[in-house]
Amino acid sequence: MGQPRRKALRSTAAGALSATLVAGAAFGIAPAAQAAPAATAADAAGTAGAASGADVRFIDIPGDGGTVLKANVFTPAGAKQGSEYPAIVLPTSWAMPQIEYVAQAQKLADSGYVVVSYNSRGFWQSGGEIETAGPEDIADARKVIDWTLANTPADADRIGMAGVSYGAGISLLAAAHDKRIKAVAALSGWADLIDSIYSGRTQHLQAAGLLGGAGLLTGRPSAELKQTLKDFLASNLDKEDEMIAWGSKRSPATYLDDINRNGAAIMLGNAWGDSLFPPNQYADFYEKLTGPKRLAFRPGDHATAEATGLLGLPNDVWTDSTRWFDHYLKGEDNGIDREQPVQLKSRSTGGYEGYPDWKSVGAERRKIELGGTHTLRTNTDSGANGGITMLTGLLDQFVKLPPMASVPLLPRSAAAVWQSQRYDTPQRVRGTAKLHTTLTPTKESGTLVAYLYDVGPLGLGKLVSHAPYTFHGKTPGKAFGVDLELFSTAYDVPAGHRLAMVVDTVDPLYIEHNPTGAQLTFSSPAADPSYVSVPLREK
């Protein structure tokens, strides 16, 4: 990649980073640059405890290397000396203060749990630097469990961990390294960090910018994190192997054998439109777990499915999490172990569907042939795009308004378009659509983004799913096969509508790698036809 191209990418990255910081502040992901005084956090926790009757303490816990971790401890009201209670440890989300889980901690304490919520190192008033779920964070989780057992009436045989986003990732990683953890509820987290923000070998620009910006506003990023983000956003391919190794060390999927060996009961929850940690990587991880497990996908964007529960309002995600702990920590026979372990909530109907496993989702598949030859000029935004980080999934969740495009008006010089026939009956898309095509580039590097649309009678397309794909080191003029999994979803296409596959080369969500003047040609050789395979729910 030439120097002018690298400069252009850096400029694009800087602009998108500024935009995502504004969006993050608006949605409360990056709260405020200055940490709240300890008294404020203590007052908030104390008020919640007084309302519930639970005993609440605002304390410091020594983490790894003596690093101070700010924490709240909720103990059941009237806890008797000598009694032991199941305990749940809650690491905070990225950029969130230690009072994040106060409402849920209060409810759990009222139902008989000791709850310890702590601010992850490097953020707000906790000490240390942001290590991005590194070894220090895993060691912190173990130290918090040690402290809990030594200073509260917690039962060493009934320890659970839970968290949203960053707290979910730390909880899963801790379960791989600490046999004392018997149950986990990992909500809106990641199993594979690289597959989350570097899927299709494409940098998820807005997601990385939002995480990096929120870390700068609310914490103290480590030198390693700063350098990794710099290399990532600058598309430094010389550092690619190093960045992948950095992400692998922080991915629960890397420690899958340890998690299975330790045997904790794992509940995973995520949103279909999670723009930070797309659902595919959670589904793949779930299938490889061998212990008690549960997977739930719901409409929304990153952490929006859990948000109302953090405010103390009724919430399906937190209700399920409590039932999970009640069964696996308290031993209650509440039936959660006999329910279908894969629970999906459709983006279209809002109803839940149960499946015995992930491979049963979308067991019926329908192919749409992608015939003909289409040559695209790169570096032109056709108008098809995946939306905006945090905003898109939120709109889809609450008003069923996904990103839209007028399919007939998409410029064919910048977008390849294929459409199915009109369907006489509703098509219930469930799971992971897969694109297979043959690509001939004019340059050795390039990026494409594939979109699956629900197209109505007037040609207006609503986004069903999408995914990016980047290649490097290819021979110009030589064709090669492309296989791409789109992000998993649950969406109902109405009768009378079509499905459309659209491919272009620019999307504001991602860093693209198309050199100036490059062209991409898509073809469908007779010996290897191109198609998109759409997963459908059986009738």
C-alpha positions as CSV (number, residue, x, y, z in Angstrom):
1,M,0.0,0.0,0.0
2,G,1.5,3.4,-1.0
3,Q,2.3,6.2,1.3
4,P,-0.5,8.5,0.0
5,R,-3.0,5.7,0.6
6,R,-1.8,5.1,4.2
7,K,-2.2,8.9,4.9
8,A,-5.7,8.8,3.5
9,L,-6.6,5.9,5.8
10,R,-5.1,7.6,8.8
11,S,-7.2,10.7,7.9
12,T,-10.3,8.6,7.6
13,A,-9.7,6.9,10.8
14,A,-9.2,10.2,12.7
15,G,-12.4,11.6,11.3
16,A,-14.4,8.5,12.2
17,L,-12.8,8.4,15.7
18,S,-14.0,11.9,16.3
19,A,-17.5,11.0,15.1
20,T,-17.7,7.9,17.2
21,L,-16.6,9.8,20.4
22,V,-19.5,12.1,19.9
23,A,-21.9,9.2,19.4
24,G,-20.4,7.4,22.4
25,A,-20.9,10.4,24.7
26,A,-24.5,10.8,23.5
27,F,-25.3,7.2,24.3
28,G,-23.5,7.2,27.7
29,I,-20.8,4.8,26.7
30,A,-18.1,7.4,27.4
31,P,-19.6,9.1,30.5
32,A,-17.3,11.9,31.6
33,A,-13.6,12.6,31.6
34,Q,-13.4,13.1,35.3
35,A,-14.2,10.3,37.7
36,A,-17.1,10.7,40.2
37,P,-16.0,11.4,43.8
38,A,-16.0,8.3,46.0
39,A,-18.7,9.8,48.2
40,T,-21.0,10.1,45.2
41,A,-20.6,6.4,44.3
42,A,-20.9,5.4,48.0
43,D,-24.1,7.5,48.4
44,A,-25.6,5.9,45.3
45,A,-24.9,2.4,46.5
46,G,-26.0,3.3,50.0
47,T,-29.3,4.7,48.8
48,A,-30.0,1.5,46.8
49,G,-29.1,-0.6,49.8
50,A,-31.4,1.3,52.1
51,A,-34.3,0.9,49.6
52,S,-33.8,-2.8,49.6
53,G,-32.7,-3.5,53.1
54,A,-29.4,-5.1,51.9
55,D,-26.2,-4.3,53.7
56,V,-24.0,-2.2,51.4
57,R,-20.3,-1.3,51.7
58,F,-18.2,0.9,49.5
59,I,-14.7,-0.5,49.8
60,D,-11.2,-0.9,48.2
61,I,-10.0,-4.4,47.2
62,P,-6.3,-5.0,46.5
63,G,-6.0,-6.5,43.0
64,D,-3.0,-8.0,41.3
65,G,0.2,-6.4,42.5
66,G,-1.7,-4.4,45.2
67,T,-3.6,-2.3,42.6
68,V,-6.6,-0.7,44.3
69,L,-9.9,-1.8,42.8
70,K,-12.9,0.3,43.8
71,A,-15.9,-1.9,44.7
72,N,-19.4,-2.2,46.2
73,V,-20.4,-5.1,48.4
74,F,-24.0,-6.1,48.8
75,T,-24.9,-8.6,51.5
76,P,-28.3,-10.1,52.2
77,A,-30.3,-8.2,54.9
78,G,-29.9,-9.9,58.2
79,A,-27.2,-12.2,57.1
80,K,-26.5,-14.5,60.1
81,Q,-23.0,-15.0,61.4
82,G,-21.8,-18.5,60.4
83,S,-24.2,-18.7,57.4
84,E,-22.8,-19.0,53.9
85,Y,-24.4,-17.5,50.8
86,P,-23.8,-18.0,47.1
87,A,-21.7,-15.1,45.7
88,I,-21.6,-13.3,42.4
89,V,-18.7,-11.1,41.3
90,L,-19.4,-8.4,38.7
91,P,-16.5,-6.6,36.9
92,T,-17.6,-3.4,35.3
93,S,-18.1,-2.7,31.6
94,W,-15.5,-0.7,29.6
95,A,-15.5,2.9,30.7
96,M,-18.3,2.4,33.3
97,P,-18.0,3.4,37.0
98,Q,-18.3,1.1,39.9
99,I,-22.0,1.9,40.5
100,E,-23.0,0.3,37.1
101,Y,-24.6,-2.8,38.6
102,V,-26.1,-1.2,41.7
103,A,-29.8,-2.0,40.7
104,Q,-29.1,-5.6,39.8
105,A,-26.7,-6.1,42.8
106,Q,-29.5,-4.9,45.1
107,K,-32.0,-7.4,43.6
108,L,-29.5,-10.3,43.8
109,A,-28.7,-9.5,47.5
110,D,-32.4,-9.3,48.3
111,S,-32.8,-12.8,46.8
112,G,-29.9,-14.2,49.0
113,Y,-26.6,-13.5,47.2
114,V,-23.5,-11.8,48.3
115,V,-22.6,-9.5,45.4
116,V,-19.2,-7.8,44.8
117,S,-19.1,-5.4,42.0
118,Y,-15.7,-3.8,41.2
119,N,-14.4,-1.2,38.8
120,S,-12.0,-2.8,36.3
121,R,-8.4,-1.7,36.6
122,G,-7.4,1.4,34.7
123,F,-10.9,3.0,34.7
124,W,-12.2,5.8,36.9
125,Q,-10.9,5.6,40.4
126,S,-9.5,2.1,40.3
127,G,-5.7,2.0,40.0
128,G,-3.5,0.7,37.3
129,E,-3.8,1.0,33.6
130,I,-6.3,-0.4,31.0
131,E,-4.9,-3.8,30.1
132,T,-7.8,-4.8,27.9
133,A,-8.7,-8.1,29.6
134,G,-5.1,-9.1,29.9
135,P,-3.4,-11.3,32.5
136,E,-3.6,-8.5,35.1
137,D,-7.4,-8.4,34.7
138,I,-7.7,-12.1,35.1
139,A,-5.5,-12.0,38.2
140,D,-7.7,-9.1,39.5
141,A,-10.8,-11.3,39.2
142,R,-9.1,-14.0,41.2
143,K,-8.0,-11.6,43.9
144,V,-11.6,-10.2,44.2
145,I,-12.8,-13.8,44.7
146,D,-10.1,-14.3,47.4
147,W,-11.2,-11.1,49.1
148,T,-14.9,-12.1,48.9
149,L,-14.3,-15.4,50.6
150,A,-12.2,-13.8,53.3
151,N,-14.4,-10.9,54.1
152,T,-18.0,-11.8,53.4
153,P,-20.3,-14.8,54.3
154,A,-19.7,-16.3,50.8
155,D,-19.7,-20.0,50.1
156,A,-16.5,-21.1,48.4
157,D,-18.4,-23.8,46.5
158,R,-21.0,-21.4,45.1
159,I,-19.1,-18.6,43.2
160,G,-20.5,-17.0,40.0
161,M,-19.3,-14.2,37.8
162,A,-21.3,-12.0,35.4
163,G,-20.9,-8.8,33.5
164,V,-21.8,-6.7,30.5
165,S,-19.4,-6.2,27.6
166,Y,-15.9,-5.9,29.2
167,G,-17.2,-7.5,32.3
168,A,-18.5,-10.4,30.2
169,G,-15.1,-11.0,28.6
170,I,-13.3,-10.9,31.9
171,S,-15.8,-13.3,33.5
172,L,-15.3,-15.9,30.7
173,L,-11.5,-15.5,30.9
174,A,-11.6,-15.9,34.7
175,A,-13.7,-19.1,34.3
176,A,-10.8,-20.5,32.3
177,H,-8.3,-19.7,35.0
178,D,-10.2,-20.3,38.3
179,K,-12.0,-23.6,39.1
180,R,-13.9,-21.9,41.9
181,I,-16.2,-20.2,39.4
182,K,-19.2,-22.5,39.0
183,A,-21.5,-20.3,36.8
184,V,-21.1,-17.4,34.4
185,A,-23.5,-15.0,32.7
186,A,-21.6,-13.3,29.9
187,L,-23.7,-10.5,28.4
188,S,-22.9,-8.6,25.2
189,G,-19.3,-9.9,25.4
190,W,-16.8,-11.5,23.1
191,A,-15.4,-15.0,22.7
192,D,-12.9,-14.0,19.9
193,L,-11.7,-10.5,20.1
194,I,-10.1,-10.6,16.6
195,D,-13.1,-12.0,15.0
196,S,-15.1,-9.3,16.6
197,I,-13.3,-6.1,15.5
198,Y,-11.2,-7.6,12.6
199,S,-13.7,-10.0,11.0
200,G,-13.1,-10.6,7.3
201,R,-9.6,-9.3,7.9
202,T,-11.2,-5.8,7.9
203,Q,-10.7,-3.3,10.7
204,H,-14.0,-2.3,12.3
205,L,-13.2,1.4,12.3
206,Q,-16.1,2.9,14.3
207,A,-16.1,0.1,16.9
208,A,-12.3,0.4,17.6
209,G,-12.6,4.1,17.6
210,L,-15.4,4.1,20.1
211,L,-13.6,1.7,22.5
212,G,-10.3,3.6,22.2
213,G,-12.0,7.0,22.7
214,A,-14.1,5.9,25.7
215,G,-10.9,4.4,27.3
216,L,-9.1,7.7,26.9
217,L,-12.0,9.7,28.3
218,T,-12.6,7.5,31.4
219,G,-9.3,5.8,32.1
220,R,-5.6,5.3,31.6
221,P,-4.8,3.1,28.6
222,S,-1.6,1.1,28.9
223,A,1.3,1.8,26.5
224,E,0.6,-1.6,24.9
225,L,-3.1,-0.7,24.2
226,K,-2.2,2.7,22.8
227,Q,0.4,1.1,20.4
228,T,-2.0,-1.7,19.3
229,L,-4.8,0.8,18.5
230,K,-2.4,3.0,16.6
231,D,-1.2,0.1,14.5
232,F,-4.7,-1.2,14.0
233,L,-6.2,2.1,12.9
234,A,-3.2,2.9,10.7
235,S,-3.6,-0.4,8.9
236,N,0.0,-1.4,9.8
237,L,0.1,-4.8,8.1
238,D,3.7,-5.3,9.3
239,K,2.2,-5.6,12.8
240,E,-0.7,-7.8,11.8
241,D,0.6,-11.0,13.4
242,E,1.5,-9.1,16.5
243,M,-2.0,-7.6,16.8
244,I,-3.6,-11.0,16.2
245,A,-1.4,-12.5,19.0
246,W,-2.4,-9.6,21.3
247,G,-6.1,-10.2,20.6
248,S,-5.8,-14.0,20.9
249,K,-4.4,-13.7,24.5
250,R,-7.5,-11.8,25.4
251,S,-10.0,-14.1,23.8
252,P,-11.9,-16.7,25.8
253,A,-12.0,-18.9,22.7
254,T,-8.2,-19.4,23.1
255,Y,-8.8,-21.0,26.5
256,L,-11.8,-23.1,25.5
257,D,-10.2,-26.3,26.7
258,D,-9.6,-24.8,30.1
259,I,-13.2,-23.5,30.4
260,N,-14.5,-27.0,29.4
261,R,-12.2,-28.7,31.8
262,N,-13.2,-26.4,34.7
263,G,-16.9,-27.1,33.9
264,A,-18.6,-23.8,34.8
265,A,-22.2,-23.4,33.6
266,I,-21.9,-20.7,30.9
267,M,-24.8,-18.5,29.7
268,L,-24.1,-16.3,26.7
269,G,-26.3,-13.4,25.7
270,N,-25.9,-10.9,22.8
271,A,-27.8,-8.7,20.4
272,W,-28.3,-9.4,16.7
273,G,-27.0,-5.9,15.8
274,D,-24.0,-5.7,18.2
275,S,-21.7,-3.4,16.3
276,L,-18.8,-4.1,18.7
277,F,-19.0,-7.9,19.1
278,P,-21.2,-9.4,16.3
279,P,-23.1,-12.6,17.2
280,N,-21.3,-15.1,15.0
281,Q,-18.3,-15.4,17.3
282,Y,-20.5,-16.1,20.3
283,A,-22.4,-18.8,18.4
284,D,-19.3,-20.5,17.3
285,F,-17.9,-20.5,20.8
286,Y,-21.2,-21.8,22.3
287,E,-21.2,-24.8,20.0
288,K,-17.8,-25.8,21.3
289,L,-18.7,-25.6,25.0
290,T,-19.2,-29.0,26.6
291,G,-20.6,-28.1,30.0
292,P,-24.0,-26.7,30.9
293,K,-24.7,-23.8,28.5
294,R,-27.3,-21.4,27.2
295,L,-27.3,-19.0,24.3
296,A,-29.7,-16.1,23.8
297,F,-29.8,-13.6,21.0
298,R,-32.1,-10.6,21.0
299,P,-32.7,-7.4,18.9
300,G,-30.5,-4.4,19.6
301,D,-27.0,-3.1,19.5
302,H,-24.1,-3.4,21.9
303,A,-25.4,-3.8,25.5
304,T,-28.8,-2.2,24.7
305,A,-30.6,-5.5,25.5
306,E,-29.3,-5.3,29.1
307,A,-29.6,-1.5,29.5
308,T,-33.1,-1.2,31.1
309,G,-32.1,-3.9,33.7
310,L,-29.1,-1.7,34.8
311,L,-31.7,1.0,35.6
312,G,-33.7,-1.5,37.7
313,L,-36.5,-2.0,35.2
314,P,-37.9,-5.3,34.2
315,N,-35.5,-7.0,31.7
316,D,-35.5,-10.4,30.1
317,V,-31.7,-10.7,30.1
318,W,-31.2,-10.1,33.8
319,T,-34.2,-12.3,34.6
320,D,-32.6,-15.2,32.7
321,S,-29.3,-14.5,34.3
322,T,-30.8,-14.7,37.8
323,R,-32.6,-17.9,36.9
324,W,-29.3,-19.3,35.7
325,F,-27.5,-18.5,39.0
326,D,-30.5,-19.7,41.0
327,H,-30.2,-23.1,39.4
328,Y,-26.5,-23.6,39.2
329,L,-25.5,-21.8,42.5
330,K,-28.6,-22.3,44.7
331,G,-29.7,-25.6,43.2
332,E,-33.2,-24.4,42.6
333,D,-35.3,-26.6,40.3
334,N,-36.6,-23.7,38.1
335,G,-36.6,-25.6,34.8
336,I,-34.0,-23.5,33.1
337,D,-31.9,-26.6,32.5
338,R,-34.8,-28.3,30.7
339,E,-35.6,-25.5,28.4
340,Q,-34.3,-25.4,24.8
341,P,-30.8,-24.0,25.4
342,V,-30.7,-21.7,22.3
343,Q,-33.2,-18.9,22.6
344,L,-33.7,-16.4,19.8
345,K,-35.9,-13.4,19.7
346,S,-36.8,-12.3,16.2
347,R,-36.1,-8.8,15.1
348,S,-39.5,-8.8,13.2
349,T,-42.0,-10.4,15.6
350,G,-40.3,-10.0,19.0
351,G,-41.3,-13.5,20.0
352,Y,-38.9,-16.1,21.4
353,E,-38.0,-19.3,19.6
354,G,-36.2,-22.3,21.2
355,Y,-33.7,-24.6,19.5
356,P,-31.7,-27.6,20.8
357,D,-28.4,-26.3,19.4
358,W,-27.1,-23.6,17.1
359,K,-26.7,-25.9,14.1
360,S,-30.5,-26.4,14.2
361,V,-31.1,-22.7,13.6
362,G,-31.7,-22.1,10.0
363,A,-31.5,-25.8,9.2
364,E,-33.2,-25.3,5.8
365,R,-31.2,-23.2,3.4
366,R,-32.2,-21.6,0.1
367,K,-29.6,-20.5,-2.5
368,I,-30.0,-17.4,-4.6
369,E,-27.9,-17.6,-7.7
370,L,-25.5,-14.7,-8.4
371,G,-25.1,-14.9,-12.2
372,G,-23.5,-12.7,-14.7
373,T,-20.3,-10.6,-14.5
374,H,-20.2,-7.3,-12.5
375,T,-17.2,-4.9,-12.5
376,L,-17.1,-2.3,-9.8
377,R,-15.1,0.9,-9.5
378,T,-13.8,1.0,-5.9
379,N,-13.6,3.9,-3.5
380,T,-17.1,5.0,-4.3
381,D,-19.9,4.7,-1.7
382,S,-22.9,3.3,-3.5
383,G,-25.3,4.3,-0.7
384,A,-25.6,0.7,0.7
385,N,-24.1,0.6,4.2
386,G,-24.3,-1.2,7.6
387,G,-25.3,1.9,9.5
388,I,-23.7,3.6,12.5
389,T,-22.2,2.0,15.5
390,M,-24.6,2.0,18.5
391,L,-27.3,3.9,16.7
392,T,-28.3,1.4,14.0
393,G,-29.1,-1.6,16.3
394,L,-30.9,0.7,18.7
395,L,-33.3,1.9,16.1
396,D,-33.9,-1.6,14.9
397,Q,-34.5,-2.8,18.4
398,F,-37.1,-0.1,19.4
399,V,-38.7,1.0,16.2
400,K,-37.8,-1.8,13.7
401,L,-35.9,0.7,11.5
402,P,-32.8,-0.9,10.1
403,P,-30.5,0.8,7.5
404,M,-32.3,1.2,4.2
405,A,-31.4,1.8,0.5
406,S,-33.4,2.1,-2.7
407,V,-32.1,-1.0,-4.5
408,P,-33.1,0.1,-8.0
409,L,-31.3,3.4,-7.6
410,L,-27.9,1.9,-6.4
411,P,-25.3,2.9,-9.1
412,R,-24.3,-0.3,-10.8
413,S,-20.8,1.1,-11.4
414,A,-20.2,1.1,-7.6
415,A,-22.5,-1.8,-6.5
416,A,-23.2,-5.3,-7.8
417,V,-26.9,-6.2,-7.3
418,W,-28.7,-9.6,-7.5
419,Q,-32.3,-10.2,-6.6
420,S,-34.4,-13.3,-5.9
421,Q,-37.9,-13.8,-7.2
422,R,-40.8,-12.4,-5.2
423,Y,-41.8,-14.8,-2.4
424,D,-45.4,-16.0,-2.1
425,T,-44.9,-16.7,1.6
426,P,-42.9,-15.1,4.4
427,Q,-39.3,-16.1,4.6
428,R,-38.1,-16.4,8.2
429,V,-34.3,-15.9,7.9
430,R,-32.6,-17.5,10.9
431,G,-28.8,-17.8,11.5
432,T,-25.9,-17.1,9.2
433,A,-26.2,-16.3,5.4
434,K,-23.1,-17.3,3.4
435,L,-21.8,-15.7,0.3
436,H,-19.7,-17.6,-2.3
437,T,-18.4,-15.9,-5.4
438,T,-15.4,-15.5,-7.7
439,L,-13.4,-12.3,-7.6
440,T,-10.9,-10.9,-10.0
441,P,-9.0,-7.8,-8.7
442,T,-6.9,-5.3,-10.6
443,K,-4.7,-4.7,-7.5
444,E,-3.2,-7.0,-4.9
445,S,-5.3,-5.7,-2.1
446,G,-9.0,-4.8,-1.8
447,T,-12.1,-4.7,0.4
448,L,-15.7,-5.5,-0.4
449,V,-18.8,-5.4,1.8
450,A,-21.8,-7.7,1.2
451,Y,-25.3,-6.7,2.2
452,L,-28.5,-8.8,2.3
453,Y,-31.6,-6.7,1.9
454,D,-35.4,-7.3,2.2
455,V,-36.8,-5.5,-0.8
456,G,-40.4,-4.3,-0.9
457,P,-42.6,-3.8,-3.9
458,L,-41.3,-0.2,-4.4
459,G,-37.7,-1.3,-4.3
460,L,-36.9,0.0,-0.8
461,G,-34.5,-2.4,0.8
462,K,-34.2,-3.0,4.6
463,L,-30.9,-4.4,5.8
464,V,-31.2,-8.0,6.9
465,S,-27.4,-8.6,7.4
466,H,-24.0,-7.7,6.1
467,A,-20.3,-8.3,6.6
468,P,-16.9,-7.0,5.3
469,Y,-14.1,-8.9,3.5
470,T,-10.5,-7.8,2.8
471,F,-7.7,-9.5,0.9
472,H,-4.0,-8.8,0.5
473,G,-1.3,-10.4,-1.5
474,K,-3.4,-11.5,-4.5
475,T,-2.2,-11.5,-8.1
476,P,-3.8,-8.7,-10.1
477,G,-5.9,-10.2,-12.9
478,K,-6.1,-13.6,-11.4
479,A,-9.5,-14.9,-10.1
480,F,-9.9,-16.4,-6.7
481,G,-12.8,-17.7,-4.6
482,V,-14.4,-15.7,-1.8
483,D,-16.4,-17.3,1.0
484,L,-17.9,-14.9,3.5
485,E,-20.3,-15.5,6.4
486,L,-22.6,-12.5,7.0
487,F,-23.5,-11.6,10.6
488,S,-26.1,-13.9,12.1
489,T,-29.6,-12.6,12.4
490,A,-33.3,-13.5,12.8
491,Y,-35.5,-11.5,10.4
492,D,-38.9,-12.2,8.7
493,V,-39.2,-11.2,5.0
494,P,-42.9,-10.5,4.3
495,A,-44.8,-12.3,1.5
496,G,-44.5,-10.4,-1.8
497,H,-41.0,-9.2,-1.0
498,R,-37.6,-10.2,-2.5
499,L,-34.2,-10.8,-1.1
500,A,-31.3,-8.9,-2.7
501,M,-27.6,-9.4,-2.4
502,V,-25.6,-6.1,-2.9
503,V,-21.8,-5.8,-2.9
504,D,-19.9,-2.6,-2.9
505,T,-16.5,-1.4,-1.7
506,V,-17.0,1.4,0.9
507,D,-18.7,1.5,4.2
508,P,-18.2,4.1,7.0
509,L,-18.1,1.2,9.6
510,Y,-14.9,-0.2,8.2
511,I,-11.4,0.7,7.0
512,E,-11.2,-0.2,3.3
513,H,-8.1,-1.3,1.5
514,N,-8.9,-0.5,-2.2
515,P,-6.0,1.3,-3.9
516,T,-6.9,4.3,-6.0
517,G,-8.2,3.3,-9.4
518,A,-8.7,-0.4,-8.5
519,Q,-11.6,-2.4,-9.9
520,L,-13.2,-5.6,-8.6
521,T,-14.9,-8.1,-11.0
522,F,-17.4,-10.6,-9.7
523,S,-18.2,-13.6,-11.9
524,S,-20.0,-17.0,-11.8
525,P,-18.0,-19.7,-13.7
526,A,-20.0,-22.7,-14.8
527,A,-17.7,-25.0,-12.8
528,D,-18.1,-22.9,-9.6
529,P,-21.3,-20.9,-9.6
530,S,-21.7,-17.9,-7.3
531,Y,-24.5,-17.8,-4.8
532,V,-25.7,-16.6,-1.4
533,S,-27.1,-19.4,0.9
534,V,-29.8,-18.0,3.1
535,P,-30.8,-20.0,6.3
536,L,-34.5,-20.3,6.9
537,R,-36.6,-21.5,9.8
538,E,-38.4,-24.7,8.9
539,K,-42.2,-24.3,8.8
